[in-house]
Amino acid sequence: MQIFNFWELIVARKFVNGLMVVNTAQVTCNDSHAIGIITGWDEFVNIDWQANYQNIFKSLFLFNGRRLLNKAELKEIGFVVFVIGS
């Protein structure tokens, strides 16, 4: 499991072994089976999803918890997109 935010790491380490801290949101998505976006940070809005799709496992599930991303564009790239939340 990869994690991008320092404070999330502190909380998650209590529950999950084998966490890795990375420097960018882009790197967090590499080699993933699923991505859950539960923050409104611009780092996730500005990811080059087309380029990133080449570095992930297929069929990648993307859970868009803040409705930040364009579902139609992501589906066109090949993501299986679920929009959750409001």
JOMO-V524268 format. One line per field, one symbol per residue. ss: DSSP state (h for helix, s for strand, l for the rest). phi: phi as a letter, one per 30 degrees, with the letter a starting at -180 (. if undefined). Layout:
ss=???
phi=???
//
This chain:
ss=lssllhhhhhhhlllllllsslllhhhhhllllssssllllhhhhlllhhhhhlllllllssssllllllhhhhhhhllsssslll
phi=.cbccedddeddedcbdidbcbdbdededehccabccbbcddeddcddddddedcbdcddcbccdchdcdeddddddkdccbcbib
//
